[in-house]
Amino acid sequence: MTGSARNFLEFQDIPEAGLRSIIGRASELAKAWDERTMPQSLAGKRVALIVDDGGWRNTTAFDLGIQAMGGICAHVPIGFNTREETGDLSGYLGNWFDMLVIRTKEFATLKAVAAALPVPVINARTCYNHPCETLGDLAYIDSRRGSIDGLKVVGVAADANILRSWAEASIALPIEVVQVYPERWHISDTALLNGRFRVSTDMGELSDADVVITDSWPGDAAEEALAGYRIGTDVLDRLREDAIFLPCPPVTRGQEVAAEAMEHPLCRSRAAKAFLLHAQNALMEWACA
């Protein structure tokens, strides 16, 4: 765990027991959300929400969740690595806030902020990783299956932030993650390589997958190089009947995912993204405990 605060910059920051408690708590908070009986776990907590890199889904969910649990959410209109030094900005923010939720491009910037503060810092997305997205998906999967133990996740995606967070999760939790993609785009970062993560070019890996995820095609790829890795209904029809397909938004229909695949019974994108809110709420509870 980074420093003394309960940060969540990457999956390895939280012990397995902590991750399991957050994932389990998400289902309880989902029920409370539906019943409009949200616990006031953040009452009196002042949270800075800093969006330095666009996007809307998980930052909107953070804002909504903070308010629903009795906290105060302030949108802080700053950018890092511009006029003010990151250390100075961190100090000023630490004067006022009990927790920082930050979406920014550079992972190193996030680490620098966390190192300068005694309060929790949560990674709402960087170009390096996107742990809250994966945490939300894991919470949804757990709610469906009753467990994440022994999960086989196949990522039909290039080396990018979503897949990296799944690789991180395989370090911290007892799940197997397989990247299936042309070798040119395989993850090679030694910090992510471990006994529960491997790479392949074989789409046959999907045949026994519990979960299949995708991400946008890399911008430097020719369509013919990746056409065999497009997920269509023909691919989904060959998966296990209880498999879960989670295309990563924003979906580029006709590229990594065929348009009709979004309507397939195994596609659970909308339901899974509902759990982004609940998992982030559980994470904030844990961070402020």
C-alpha atoms as an extended CHARMM CRD file, in Angstrom:
* protein
*
       289  EXT
         1         1  MET       CA              0.0000000000        0.0000000000        0.0000000000  PROA      1               0.0000000000
         2         2  THR       CA              1.3650000000        3.4390000000       -0.9190000000  PROA      2               0.0000000000
         3         3  GLY       CA              2.3970000000        5.4240000000        2.1670000000  PROA      3               0.0000000000
         4         4  SER       CA              0.1600000000        5.4130000000        5.2470000000  PROA      4               0.0000000000
         5         5  ALA       CA             -3.0630000000        6.4850000000        3.5150000000  PROA      5               0.0000000000
         6         6  ARG       CA             -5.4660000000        3.9650000000        1.9920000000  PROA      6               0.0000000000
         7         7  ASN       CA             -4.7080000000        4.8320000000       -1.6190000000  PROA      7               0.0000000000
         8         8  PHE       CA             -5.9640000000        3.0130000000       -4.6880000000  PROA      8               0.0000000000
         9         9  LEU       CA             -3.5840000000        3.8240000000       -7.5240000000  PROA      9               0.0000000000
        10        10  GLU       CA             -3.2620000000        0.2280000000       -8.7380000000  PROA      10              0.0000000000
        11        11  PHE       CA             -4.6230000000       -3.1160000000       -7.5680000000  PROA      11              0.0000000000
        12        12  GLN       CA             -1.4420000000       -4.0000000000       -5.7030000000  PROA      12              0.0000000000
        13        13  ASP       CA             -2.0680000000       -1.0960000000       -3.3040000000  PROA      13              0.0000000000
        14        14  ILE       CA             -4.7990000000       -3.0590000000       -1.4980000000  PROA      14              0.0000000000
        15        15  PRO       CA             -4.2690000000       -6.4650000000        0.1570000000  PROA      15              0.0000000000
        16        16  GLU       CA             -6.3740000000       -9.3390000000       -1.1470000000  PROA      16              0.0000000000
        17        17  ALA       CA             -8.5940000000       -9.3030000000        1.9570000000  PROA      17              0.0000000000
        18        18  GLY       CA             -9.3120000000       -5.6170000000        1.4020000000  PROA      18              0.0000000000
        19        19  LEU       CA            -10.1760000000       -6.1280000000       -2.2560000000  PROA      19              0.0000000000
        20        20  ARG       CA            -12.5030000000       -8.9870000000       -1.3670000000  PROA      20              0.0000000000
        21        21  SER       CA            -14.2710000000       -6.8790000000        1.2360000000  PROA      21              0.0000000000
        22        22  ILE       CA            -14.7530000000       -4.0380000000       -1.2710000000  PROA      22              0.0000000000
        23        23  ILE       CA            -16.0600000000       -6.3960000000       -3.9570000000  PROA      23              0.0000000000
        24        24  GLY       CA            -18.4900000000       -8.0220000000       -1.5170000000  PROA      24              0.0000000000
        25        25  ARG       CA            -19.6010000000       -4.6960000000       -0.1040000000  PROA      25              0.0000000000
        26        26  ALA       CA            -20.4850000000       -3.4670000000       -3.6140000000  PROA      26              0.0000000000
        27        27  SER       CA            -23.4000000000       -5.9290000000       -3.7700000000  PROA      27              0.0000000000
        28        28  GLU       CA            -24.7020000000       -4.6720000000       -0.4280000000  PROA      28              0.0000000000
        29        29  LEU       CA            -24.4900000000       -1.0810000000       -1.6380000000  PROA      29              0.0000000000
        30        30  ALA       CA            -26.2260000000       -2.0480000000       -4.8970000000  PROA      30              0.0000000000
        31        31  LYS       CA            -29.1850000000       -3.2590000000       -2.8420000000  PROA      31              0.0000000000
        32        32  ALA       CA            -29.1290000000       -0.1120000000       -0.7160000000  PROA      32              0.0000000000
        33        33  TRP       CA            -29.0180000000        1.9940000000       -3.8760000000  PROA      33              0.0000000000
        34        34  ASP       CA            -32.0730000000        0.2870000000       -5.3290000000  PROA      34              0.0000000000
        35        35  GLU       CA            -33.9400000000        0.6890000000       -2.0450000000  PROA      35              0.0000000000
        36        36  ARG       CA            -32.7820000000        4.3060000000       -1.6200000000  PROA      36              0.0000000000
        37        37  THR       CA            -31.3200000000        3.4770000000        1.7840000000  PROA      37              0.0000000000
        38        38  MET       CA            -27.6830000000        4.4050000000        1.2120000000  PROA      38              0.0000000000
        39        39  PRO       CA            -25.5570000000        4.4570000000        4.3760000000  PROA      39              0.0000000000
        40        40  GLN       CA            -24.1490000000        7.8620000000        5.2280000000  PROA      40              0.0000000000
        41        41  SER       CA            -20.6110000000        6.4770000000        5.3260000000  PROA      41              0.0000000000
        42        42  LEU       CA            -19.0350000000        9.6810000000        4.0140000000  PROA      42              0.0000000000
        43        43  ALA       CA            -20.9360000000       12.1020000000        6.2470000000  PROA      43              0.0000000000
        44        44  GLY       CA            -18.6770000000       15.0430000000        6.9900000000  PROA      44              0.0000000000
        45        45  LYS       CA            -16.0310000000       13.9210000000        4.4790000000  PROA      45              0.0000000000
        46        46  ARG       CA            -14.7950000000       16.5210000000        1.9820000000  PROA      46              0.0000000000
        47        47  VAL       CA            -13.7430000000       14.9920000000       -1.3240000000  PROA      47              0.0000000000
        48        48  ALA       CA            -11.9480000000       16.6860000000       -4.2120000000  PROA      48              0.0000000000
        49        49  LEU       CA            -12.9000000000       15.4120000000       -7.6730000000  PROA      49              0.0000000000
        50        50  ILE       CA            -10.2420000000       16.3800000000      -10.2080000000  PROA      50              0.0000000000
        51        51  VAL       CA            -10.8170000000       15.5920000000      -13.8780000000  PROA      51              0.0000000000
        52        52  ASP       CA             -7.6980000000       16.4340000000      -15.8370000000  PROA      52              0.0000000000
        53        53  ASP       CA             -8.3760000000       14.0510000000      -18.7290000000  PROA      53              0.0000000000
        54        54  GLY       CA            -11.9700000000       14.1170000000      -19.9940000000  PROA      54              0.0000000000
        55        55  GLY       CA            -14.3360000000       11.1640000000      -19.5840000000  PROA      55              0.0000000000
        56        56  TRP       CA            -17.6300000000       11.1110000000      -17.7310000000  PROA      56              0.0000000000
        57        57  ARG       CA            -18.7570000000        7.6620000000      -16.5430000000  PROA      57              0.0000000000
        58        58  ASN       CA            -16.7140000000        6.9260000000      -13.4710000000  PROA      58              0.0000000000
        59        59  THR       CA            -16.2660000000       10.5610000000      -12.4440000000  PROA      59              0.0000000000
        60        60  THR       CA            -20.0310000000       11.1340000000      -12.5730000000  PROA      60              0.0000000000
        61        61  ALA       CA            -20.4610000000        7.9700000000      -10.4880000000  PROA      61              0.0000000000
        62        62  PHE       CA            -17.9350000000        9.2560000000       -7.9480000000  PROA      62              0.0000000000
        63        63  ASP       CA            -19.7530000000       12.5850000000       -7.6480000000  PROA      63              0.0000000000
        64        64  LEU       CA            -23.1340000000       10.8890000000       -7.2710000000  PROA      64              0.0000000000
        65        65  GLY       CA            -21.8260000000        8.2990000000       -4.8090000000  PROA      65              0.0000000000
        66        66  ILE       CA            -20.1270000000       10.8710000000       -2.5810000000  PROA      66              0.0000000000
        67        67  GLN       CA            -23.3460000000       12.8440000000       -2.3050000000  PROA      67              0.0000000000
        68        68  ALA       CA            -25.5260000000        9.7640000000       -1.8080000000  PROA      68              0.0000000000
        69        69  MET       CA            -23.3390000000        8.6920000000        1.1300000000  PROA      69              0.0000000000
        70        70  GLY       CA            -23.4720000000       12.1140000000        2.7820000000  PROA      70              0.0000000000
        71        71  GLY       CA            -20.1270000000       13.5370000000        1.6820000000  PROA      71              0.0000000000
        72        72  ILE       CA            -19.2430000000       16.8850000000        0.1600000000  PROA      72              0.0000000000
        73        73  CYS       CA            -17.8840000000       16.7150000000       -3.3990000000  PROA      73              0.0000000000
        74        74  ALA       CA            -15.9980000000       19.6930000000       -4.8340000000  PROA      74              0.0000000000
        75        75  HSD       CA            -15.0080000000       19.7610000000       -8.5070000000  PROA      75              0.0000000000
        76        76  VAL       CA            -11.5040000000       21.2190000000       -8.5560000000  PROA      76              0.0000000000
        77        77  PRO       CA            -10.6800000000       22.8220000000      -11.9420000000  PROA      77              0.0000000000
        78        78  ILE       CA             -6.9290000000       22.2870000000      -11.9900000000  PROA      78              0.0000000000
        79        79  GLY       CA             -4.5060000000       20.7150000000      -14.4250000000  PROA      79              0.0000000000
        80        80  PHE       CA             -1.2980000000       19.0010000000      -13.4200000000  PROA      80              0.0000000000
        81        81  ASN       CA              2.1370000000       19.6260000000      -14.9330000000  PROA      81              0.0000000000
        82        82  THR       CA              1.2800000000       23.1540000000      -16.0700000000  PROA      82              0.0000000000
        83        83  ARG       CA              2.0370000000       26.3630000000      -14.1380000000  PROA      83              0.0000000000
        84        84  GLU       CA              2.0390000000       25.0340000000      -10.5630000000  PROA      84              0.0000000000
        85        85  GLU       CA              4.2890000000       22.2900000000       -9.2570000000  PROA      85              0.0000000000
        86        86  THR       CA              2.5110000000       19.0180000000       -8.4240000000  PROA      86              0.0000000000
        87        87  GLY       CA              3.9170000000       19.0750000000       -4.8840000000  PROA      87              0.0000000000
        88        88  ASP       CA              2.5900000000       22.5820000000       -4.2870000000  PROA      88              0.0000000000
        89        89  LEU       CA             -0.8450000000       21.7040000000       -5.6300000000  PROA      89              0.0000000000
        90        90  SER       CA             -0.9410000000       18.6120000000       -3.4510000000  PROA      90              0.0000000000
        91        91  GLY       CA             -0.1540000000       20.6470000000       -0.3590000000  PROA      91              0.0000000000
        92        92  TYR       CA             -2.8990000000       23.1480000000       -1.0580000000  PROA      92              0.0000000000
        93        93  LEU       CA             -5.4360000000       20.3820000000       -1.6740000000  PROA      93              0.0000000000
        94        94  GLY       CA             -4.3720000000       18.6450000000        1.5330000000  PROA      94              0.0000000000
        95        95  ASN       CA             -5.3450000000       21.7530000000        3.4870000000  PROA      95              0.0000000000
        96        96  TRP       CA             -9.0140000000       21.2720000000        2.6580000000  PROA      96              0.0000000000
        97        97  PHE       CA             -9.8560000000       17.7020000000        1.6600000000  PROA      97              0.0000000000
        98        98  ASP       CA            -10.1550000000       14.2980000000        3.3100000000  PROA      98              0.0000000000
        99        99  MET       CA             -9.8050000000       12.3760000000        0.0370000000  PROA      99              0.0000000000
       100       100  LEU       CA             -8.8120000000       13.0780000000       -3.5700000000  PROA      100             0.0000000000
       101       101  VAL       CA            -10.2970000000       11.3360000000       -6.6180000000  PROA      101             0.0000000000
       102       102  ILE       CA             -8.1640000000       12.1050000000       -9.6590000000  PROA      102             0.0000000000
       103       103  ARG       CA             -8.4750000000       11.3360000000      -13.3590000000  PROA      103             0.0000000000
       104       104  THR       CA             -5.2870000000       12.4070000000      -15.1570000000  PROA      104             0.0000000000
       105       105  LYS       CA             -3.0880000000       11.1570000000      -17.9820000000  PROA      105             0.0000000000
       106       106  GLU       CA              0.1990000000       10.4280000000      -16.2450000000  PROA      106             0.0000000000
       107       107  PHE       CA              0.4100000000        7.6720000000      -13.6340000000  PROA      107             0.0000000000
       108       108  ALA       CA              3.6320000000        9.2320000000      -12.3240000000  PROA      108             0.0000000000
       109       109  THR       CA              1.7010000000       12.4250000000      -11.5300000000  PROA      109             0.0000000000
       110       110  LEU       CA             -0.8250000000       10.4590000000       -9.5150000000  PROA      110             0.0000000000
       111       111  LYS       CA              1.9500000000        8.7520000000       -7.5590000000  PROA      111             0.0000000000
       112       112  ALA       CA              3.5810000000       12.1110000000       -6.8510000000  PROA      112             0.0000000000
       113       113  VAL       CA              0.3200000000       13.5170000000       -5.4790000000  PROA      113             0.0000000000
       114       114  ALA       CA             -0.2250000000       10.4630000000       -3.2630000000  PROA      114             0.0000000000
       115       115  ALA       CA              3.3480000000       10.6240000000       -1.9640000000  PROA      115             0.0000000000
       116       116  ALA       CA              2.8620000000       14.2420000000       -0.8910000000  PROA      116             0.0000000000
       117       117  LEU       CA             -0.4150000000       13.7280000000        0.9930000000  PROA      117             0.0000000000
       118       118  PRO       CA             -1.5350000000       11.9440000000        4.1750000000  PROA      118             0.0000000000
       119       119  VAL       CA             -5.1080000000       11.5280000000        2.8260000000  PROA      119             0.0000000000
       120       120  PRO       CA             -6.3460000000        8.8040000000        0.4430000000  PROA      120             0.0000000000
       121       121  VAL       CA             -5.9140000000        9.2630000000       -3.3000000000  PROA      121             0.0000000000
       122       122  ILE       CA             -8.0410000000        7.2440000000       -5.7290000000  PROA      122             0.0000000000
       123       123  ASN       CA             -7.0940000000        6.6770000000       -9.3520000000  PROA      123             0.0000000000
       124       124  ALA       CA            -10.1250000000        7.5140000000      -11.4990000000  PROA      124             0.0000000000
       125       125  ARG       CA             -8.1100000000        6.7100000000      -14.6570000000  PROA      125             0.0000000000
       126       126  THR       CA             -4.6840000000        7.2450000000      -16.1580000000  PROA      126             0.0000000000
       127       127  CYS       CA             -3.2720000000        6.3100000000      -19.5520000000  PROA      127             0.0000000000
       128       128  TYR       CA             -1.2830000000        3.5910000000      -17.7470000000  PROA      128             0.0000000000
       129       129  ASN       CA             -4.1630000000        1.8870000000      -15.9410000000  PROA      129             0.0000000000
       130       130  HSD       CA             -7.8470000000        2.1470000000      -15.0310000000  PROA      130             0.0000000000
       131       131  PRO       CA             -8.3580000000        0.1170000000      -11.8300000000  PROA      131             0.0000000000
       132       132  CYS       CA            -11.8200000000        1.3990000000      -10.9100000000  PROA      132             0.0000000000
       133       133  GLU       CA            -13.2350000000        0.1290000000      -14.2130000000  PROA      133             0.0000000000
       134       134  THR       CA            -11.8720000000       -3.3470000000      -13.5220000000  PROA      134             0.0000000000
       135       135  LEU       CA            -12.9540000000       -3.2190000000       -9.8750000000  PROA      135             0.0000000000
       136       136  GLY       CA            -16.5170000000       -2.4670000000      -10.9890000000  PROA      136             0.0000000000
       137       137  ASP       CA            -16.4910000000       -5.3490000000      -13.4520000000  PROA      137             0.0000000000
       138       138  LEU       CA            -15.1640000000       -7.7270000000      -10.7750000000  PROA      138             0.0000000000
       139       139  ALA       CA            -17.9220000000       -6.6380000000       -8.3830000000  PROA      139             0.0000000000
       140       140  TYR       CA            -20.5260000000       -7.3250000000      -11.0550000000  PROA      140             0.0000000000
       141       141  ILE       CA            -19.0160000000      -10.7180000000      -11.8890000000  PROA      141             0.0000000000
       142       142  ASP       CA            -18.9440000000      -11.6240000000       -8.1950000000  PROA      142             0.0000000000
       143       143  SER       CA            -22.6260000000      -10.6580000000       -7.8670000000  PROA      143             0.0000000000
       144       144  ARG       CA            -23.4890000000      -12.9730000000      -10.7650000000  PROA      144             0.0000000000
       145       145  ARG       CA            -21.2410000000      -15.9510000000       -9.9320000000  PROA      145             0.0000000000
       146       146  GLY       CA            -21.0230000000      -15.7040000000       -6.1550000000  PROA      146             0.0000000000
       147       147  SER       CA            -17.2170000000      -15.7200000000       -6.3390000000  PROA      147             0.0000000000
       148       148  ILE       CA            -14.2960000000      -14.5360000000       -8.4340000000  PROA      148             0.0000000000
       149       149  ASP       CA            -11.9990000000      -17.3930000000       -7.4140000000  PROA      149             0.0000000000
       150       150  GLY       CA            -10.5420000000      -19.2950000000      -10.3520000000  PROA      150             0.0000000000
       151       151  LEU       CA            -11.9420000000      -16.8400000000      -12.8800000000  PROA      151             0.0000000000
       152       152  LYS       CA            -10.4860000000      -17.0020000000      -16.4040000000  PROA      152             0.0000000000
       153       153  VAL       CA            -10.5940000000      -13.5980000000      -18.0800000000  PROA      153             0.0000000000
       154       154  VAL       CA             -9.5860000000      -13.2730000000      -21.7290000000  PROA      154             0.0000000000
       155       155  GLY       CA             -8.7470000000       -9.7930000000      -22.9200000000  PROA      155             0.0000000000
       156       156  VAL       CA             -8.9760000000       -9.4270000000      -26.6790000000  PROA      156             0.0000000000
       157       157  ALA       CA             -7.1560000000       -6.1370000000      -26.6040000000  PROA      157             0.0000000000
       158       158  ALA       CA             -3.8620000000       -4.3890000000      -27.1180000000  PROA      158             0.0000000000
       159       159  ASP       CA             -1.5510000000       -3.2810000000      -24.3210000000  PROA      159             0.0000000000
       160       160  ALA       CA             -3.5700000000       -0.3820000000      -22.8860000000  PROA      160             0.0000000000
       161       161  ASN       CA             -4.9230000000        0.8570000000      -19.5690000000  PROA      161             0.0000000000
       162       162  ILE       CA             -7.9540000000       -1.4480000000      -19.2540000000  PROA      162             0.0000000000
       163       163  LEU       CA             -6.0050000000       -4.6260000000      -19.9390000000  PROA      163             0.0000000000
       164       164  ARG       CA             -3.2020000000       -3.4550000000      -17.6690000000  PROA      164             0.0000000000
       165       165  SER       CA             -5.6180000000       -3.1810000000      -14.7580000000  PROA      165             0.0000000000
       166       166  TRP       CA             -6.7860000000       -6.7380000000      -15.3750000000  PROA      166             0.0000000000
       167       167  ALA       CA             -3.1360000000       -7.8190000000      -15.3190000000  PROA      167             0.0000000000
       168       168  GLU       CA             -2.7500000000       -5.9550000000      -12.0160000000  PROA      168             0.0000000000
       169       169  ALA       CA             -5.8250000000       -7.7470000000      -10.6840000000  PROA      169             0.0000000000
       170       170  SER       CA             -4.2100000000      -11.1010000000      -11.5130000000  PROA      170             0.0000000000
       171       171  ILE       CA             -1.3120000000      -10.1440000000       -9.2400000000  PROA      171             0.0000000000
       172       172  ALA       CA             -3.5860000000       -9.2350000000       -6.3470000000  PROA      172             0.0000000000
       173       173  LEU       CA             -6.3890000000      -11.8100000000       -6.7140000000  PROA      173             0.0000000000
       174       174  PRO       CA             -6.6880000000      -15.5340000000       -7.6030000000  PROA      174             0.0000000000
       175       175  ILE       CA             -7.8230000000      -14.9940000000      -11.1950000000  PROA      175             0.0000000000
       176       176  GLU       CA             -6.2200000000      -15.9610000000      -14.5040000000  PROA      176             0.0000000000
       177       177  VAL       CA             -5.9230000000      -13.2940000000      -17.1970000000  PROA      177             0.0000000000
       178       178  VAL       CA             -4.9580000000      -14.0570000000      -20.7950000000  PROA      178             0.0000000000
       179       179  GLN       CA             -4.2520000000      -11.4130000000      -23.4120000000  PROA      179             0.0000000000
       180       180  VAL       CA             -5.1730000000      -12.6460000000      -26.8940000000  PROA      180             0.0000000000
       181       181  TYR       CA             -3.8820000000      -10.3600000000      -29.6240000000  PROA      181             0.0000000000
       182       182  PRO       CA             -1.1830000000      -10.1300000000      -32.2930000000  PROA      182             0.0000000000
       183       183  GLU       CA              2.2810000000      -10.2650000000      -30.7370000000  PROA      183             0.0000000000
       184       184  ARG       CA              3.1110000000       -6.6920000000      -31.7120000000  PROA      184             0.0000000000
       185       185  TRP       CA              0.6520000000       -5.4010000000      -29.0910000000  PROA      185             0.0000000000
       186       186  HSD       CA              1.3970000000       -7.8410000000      -26.2510000000  PROA      186             0.0000000000
       187       187  ILE       CA              2.0500000000       -6.5470000000      -22.7420000000  PROA      187             0.0000000000
       188       188  SER       CA              5.7560000000       -6.8200000000      -21.9330000000  PROA      188             0.0000000000
       189       189  ASP       CA              5.9580000000       -4.6690000000      -18.7940000000  PROA      189             0.0000000000
       190       190  THR       CA              7.8550000000       -6.7900000000      -16.2460000000  PROA      190             0.0000000000
       191       191  ALA       CA              5.8840000000       -5.1540000000      -13.4110000000  PROA      191             0.0000000000
       192       192  LEU       CA              2.7410000000       -6.8460000000      -14.7380000000  PROA      192             0.0000000000
       193       193  LEU       CA              4.0790000000      -10.2490000000      -15.7350000000  PROA      193             0.0000000000
       194       194  ASN       CA              3.2120000000      -12.9230000000      -13.1930000000  PROA      194             0.0000000000
       195       195  GLY       CA              2.1460000000      -16.5570000000      -12.9590000000  PROA      195             0.0000000000
       196       196  ARG       CA             -1.5440000000      -15.7330000000      -13.4240000000  PROA      196             0.0000000000
       197       197  PHE       CA             -1.1250000000      -13.5400000000      -16.5040000000  PROA      197             0.0000000000
       198       198  ARG       CA             -0.0260000000      -14.7180000000      -19.9370000000  PROA      198             0.0000000000
       199       199  VAL       CA             -0.1940000000      -13.6730000000      -23.5760000000  PROA      199             0.0000000000
       200       200  SER       CA             -1.3370000000      -15.5570000000      -26.6770000000  PROA      200             0.0000000000
       201       201  THR       CA             -2.4040000000      -15.0500000000      -30.2780000000  PROA      201             0.0000000000
       202       202  ASP       CA             -4.9030000000      -17.9370000000      -30.1860000000  PROA      202             0.0000000000
       203       203  MET       CA             -8.5990000000      -17.0150000000      -30.2110000000  PROA      203             0.0000000000
       204       204  GLY       CA             -9.2310000000      -20.5860000000      -29.0580000000  PROA      204             0.0000000000
       205       205  GLU       CA             -8.4520000000      -19.2960000000      -25.5530000000  PROA      205             0.0000000000
       206       206  LEU       CA            -12.0030000000      -17.8970000000      -25.5070000000  PROA      206             0.0000000000
       207       207  SER       CA            -13.5880000000      -21.3610000000      -25.5640000000  PROA      207             0.0000000000
       208       208  ASP       CA            -13.3260000000      -21.8800000000      -21.7920000000  PROA      208             0.0000000000
       209       209  ALA       CA            -13.3000000000      -18.2220000000      -20.7100000000  PROA      209             0.0000000000
       210       210  ASP       CA            -15.5600000000      -17.0620000000      -17.8950000000  PROA      210             0.0000000000
       211       211  VAL       CA            -15.2330000000      -13.4400000000      -18.9930000000  PROA      211             0.0000000000
       212       212  VAL       CA            -14.2180000000      -11.8430000000      -22.2930000000  PROA      212             0.0000000000
       213       213  ILE       CA            -13.2470000000       -8.1810000000      -22.4100000000  PROA      213             0.0000000000
       214       214  THR       CA            -12.2730000000       -5.9000000000      -25.2840000000  PROA      214             0.0000000000
       215       215  ASP       CA            -10.8080000000       -2.4480000000      -25.8140000000  PROA      215             0.0000000000
       216       216  SER       CA            -10.5370000000       -0.0950000000      -28.7580000000  PROA      216             0.0000000000
       217       217  TRP       CA             -8.2800000000       -1.0720000000      -31.6250000000  PROA      217             0.0000000000
       218       218  PRO       CA             -4.8600000000        0.6030000000      -31.4790000000  PROA      218             0.0000000000
       219       219  GLY       CA             -4.6220000000        3.6480000000      -33.6980000000  PROA      219             0.0000000000
       220       220  ASP       CA             -1.5600000000        2.3740000000      -35.5370000000  PROA      220             0.0000000000
       221       221  ALA       CA             -3.2030000000       -0.8850000000      -36.6690000000  PROA      221             0.0000000000
       222       222  ALA       CA             -4.3680000000       -1.8020000000      -40.1450000000  PROA      222             0.0000000000
       223       223  GLU       CA             -7.8920000000       -3.2450000000      -40.1020000000  PROA      223             0.0000000000
       224       224  GLU       CA             -6.8090000000       -6.4310000000      -41.8720000000  PROA      224             0.0000000000
       225       225  ALA       CA             -4.2970000000       -7.1320000000      -39.0970000000  PROA      225             0.0000000000
       226       226  LEU       CA             -7.0350000000       -7.1620000000      -36.4560000000  PROA      226             0.0000000000
       227       227  ALA       CA            -10.1080000000       -8.4290000000      -38.3200000000  PROA      227             0.0000000000
       228       228  GLY       CA             -9.6050000000      -11.9120000000      -36.8750000000  PROA      228             0.0000000000
       229       229  TYR       CA             -9.8330000000      -10.4660000000      -33.3650000000  PROA      229             0.0000000000
       230       230  ARG       CA            -13.1930000000       -8.7370000000      -33.8560000000  PROA      230             0.0000000000
       231       231  ILE       CA            -15.8950000000      -10.0730000000      -31.5080000000  PROA      231             0.0000000000
       232       232  GLY       CA            -19.0720000000      -10.8930000000      -33.3930000000  PROA      232             0.0000000000
       233       233  THR       CA            -22.0680000000      -13.0710000000      -32.6340000000  PROA      233             0.0000000000
       234       234  ASP       CA            -20.2680000000      -16.0080000000      -34.2610000000  PROA      234             0.0000000000
       235       235  VAL       CA            -17.5520000000      -15.7540000000      -31.5970000000  PROA      235             0.0000000000
       236       236  LEU       CA            -20.0230000000      -15.2450000000      -28.7440000000  PROA      236             0.0000000000
       237       237  ASP       CA            -22.1260000000      -18.2230000000      -29.8290000000  PROA      237             0.0000000000
       238       238  ARG       CA            -19.0900000000      -20.4530000000      -29.2540000000  PROA      238             0.0000000000
       239       239  LEU       CA            -18.5000000000      -19.2790000000      -25.6830000000  PROA      239             0.0000000000
       240       240  ARG       CA            -19.7170000000      -21.1090000000      -22.5980000000  PROA      240             0.0000000000
       241       241  GLU       CA            -23.4000000000      -20.4630000000      -21.9600000000  PROA      241             0.0000000000
       242       242  ASP       CA            -22.6200000000      -18.7840000000      -18.6380000000  PROA      242             0.0000000000
       243       243  ALA       CA            -19.7870000000      -16.6340000000      -19.9840000000  PROA      243             0.0000000000
       244       244  ILE       CA            -19.9020000000      -12.8590000000      -19.5790000000  PROA      244             0.0000000000
       245       245  PHE       CA            -18.9270000000      -10.5220000000      -22.4140000000  PROA      245             0.0000000000
       246       246  LEU       CA            -17.8320000000       -7.0640000000      -21.2830000000  PROA      246             0.0000000000
       247       247  PRO       CA            -16.8500000000       -4.8090000000      -24.1740000000  PROA      247             0.0000000000
       248       248  CYS       CA            -15.0530000000       -1.8300000000      -22.7760000000  PROA      248             0.0000000000
       249       249  PRO       CA            -16.7940000000        1.4700000000      -23.4300000000  PROA      249             0.0000000000
       250       250  PRO       CA            -16.6020000000        3.4050000000      -25.6070000000  PROA      250             0.0000000000
       251       251  VAL       CA            -17.2900000000        0.5650000000      -28.0330000000  PROA      251             0.0000000000
       252       252  THR       CA            -16.2460000000        1.1720000000      -31.6430000000  PROA      252             0.0000000000
       253       253  ARG       CA            -18.8550000000       -0.9040000000      -33.4470000000  PROA      253             0.0000000000
       254       254  GLY       CA            -17.5090000000       -2.5670000000      -36.5440000000  PROA      254             0.0000000000
       255       255  GLN       CA            -13.9600000000       -2.6000000000      -35.2190000000  PROA      255             0.0000000000
       256       256  GLU       CA            -13.2190000000       -4.5060000000      -31.9970000000  PROA      256             0.0000000000
       257       257  VAL       CA            -16.9120000000       -5.4110000000      -31.6120000000  PROA      257             0.0000000000
       258       258  ALA       CA            -19.4710000000       -6.1020000000      -34.3230000000  PROA      258             0.0000000000
       259       259  ALA       CA            -22.6480000000       -4.0440000000      -33.8750000000  PROA      259             0.0000000000
       260       260  GLU       CA            -24.8680000000       -7.1070000000      -33.4210000000  PROA      260             0.0000000000
       261       261  ALA       CA            -22.6040000000       -8.4650000000      -30.6680000000  PROA      261             0.0000000000
       262       262  MET       CA            -23.8010000000       -5.6670000000      -28.3870000000  PROA      262             0.0000000000
       263       263  GLU       CA            -27.2890000000       -7.2210000000      -28.4560000000  PROA      263             0.0000000000
       264       264  HSD       CA            -26.1020000000      -10.7640000000      -27.7460000000  PROA      264             0.0000000000
       265       265  PRO       CA            -27.4330000000      -12.3790000000      -24.5150000000  PROA      265             0.0000000000
       266       266  LEU       CA            -23.8770000000      -12.7980000000      -23.1910000000  PROA      266             0.0000000000
       267       267  CYS       CA            -23.1610000000       -9.0720000000      -23.5130000000  PROA      267             0.0000000000
       268       268  ARG       CA            -23.6160000000       -7.6100000000      -20.0360000000  PROA      268             0.0000000000
       269       269  SER       CA            -21.9860000000       -4.2270000000      -20.5100000000  PROA      269             0.0000000000
       270       270  ARG       CA            -24.8500000000       -2.0760000000      -19.2260000000  PROA      270             0.0000000000
       271       271  ALA       CA            -25.4380000000       -4.1620000000      -16.0870000000  PROA      271             0.0000000000
       272       272  ALA       CA            -21.7100000000       -4.3220000000      -15.3300000000  PROA      272             0.0000000000
       273       273  LYS       CA            -21.2770000000       -0.5790000000      -15.6430000000  PROA      273             0.0000000000
       274       274  ALA       CA            -24.0530000000       -0.0950000000      -13.0710000000  PROA      274             0.0000000000
       275       275  PHE       CA            -21.6700000000       -1.7820000000      -10.6420000000  PROA      275             0.0000000000
       276       276  LEU       CA            -19.0160000000        0.8390000000      -11.3470000000  PROA      276             0.0000000000
       277       277  LEU       CA            -20.9710000000        3.1400000000       -9.0180000000  PROA      277             0.0000000000
       278       278  HSD       CA            -21.3930000000        0.5070000000       -6.3190000000  PROA      278             0.0000000000
       279       279  ALA       CA            -17.7640000000       -0.6550000000       -6.3750000000  PROA      279             0.0000000000
       280       280  GLN       CA            -16.4720000000        2.9050000000       -6.2310000000  PROA      280             0.0000000000
       281       281  ASN       CA            -18.7820000000        3.6360000000       -3.3020000000  PROA      281             0.0000000000
       282       282  ALA       CA            -17.4380000000        0.5720000000       -1.4960000000  PROA      282             0.0000000000
       283       283  LEU       CA            -13.8910000000        1.6890000000       -2.2990000000  PROA      283             0.0000000000
       284       284  MET       CA            -14.4790000000        5.1480000000       -0.8460000000  PROA      284             0.0000000000
       285       285  GLU       CA            -15.9670000000        3.6330000000        2.3070000000  PROA      285             0.0000000000
       286       286  TRP       CA            -12.8570000000        1.4710000000        2.6710000000  PROA      286             0.0000000000
       287       287  ALA       CA            -10.4590000000        4.3510000000        1.9620000000  PROA      287             0.0000000000
       288       288  CYS       CA            -12.0410000000        6.5730000000        4.6000000000  PROA      288             0.0000000000
       289       289  ALA       CA            -12.4570000000        3.8930000000        7.2730000000  PROA      289             0.0000000000
